[in-house]
Amino acid sequence: MNLIAAVDQNWAIGNKNELLVRIPADQKFFRETTTGKVVVMGRKTLESFPNGLPLKNRTNIVLTHDHTYKVPGAVVVHDMDELHEELKKYDSEDIYVIGGETIYRQLLDECDVAHITKIDYAYDADAYFPNLDERPEWKITADSEEQTYFDLEYYFYRYERVK
């Protein structure tokens, strides 16, 4: 399985259920990487999307404890066992964990690749991605040249779990 996220200098990913910043090239990378694939998210992440609707041209799987929660166009699961049962239907390489913080933490140890956009700035935040640089089992296997969006500098990184 894969993880995909944009993080700031402190590995923050969001504030008040919003992305920290919207960088068009990062959003394009996300769209191109996940289109036609399976995306796994928590309820709050889904609700942060435009109109709270599932992402187009992807299989959307939403994990929530709320058994009454229904979303047209998404598969809703209620615990990790149910999620794992659902994920068996798909090729692991086609599964992307897209947030938020709780979902990333719950599934980190089951993932082999992380696509991380690192933004060279520290934002006010209340949600964080696990810091892969502090975890010896994760290594950077690819990185981009410096990218810029107005005055922001950012980089695309690929981390892989060391077997």
Summary of the structure (lengths in Angstrom):
residues: 163
radius of gyration: 15.2
end to end distance: 14.1
largest distance: 45.9
contacts: 473
relative contact order: 0.26
helix: 26%
strand: 36%
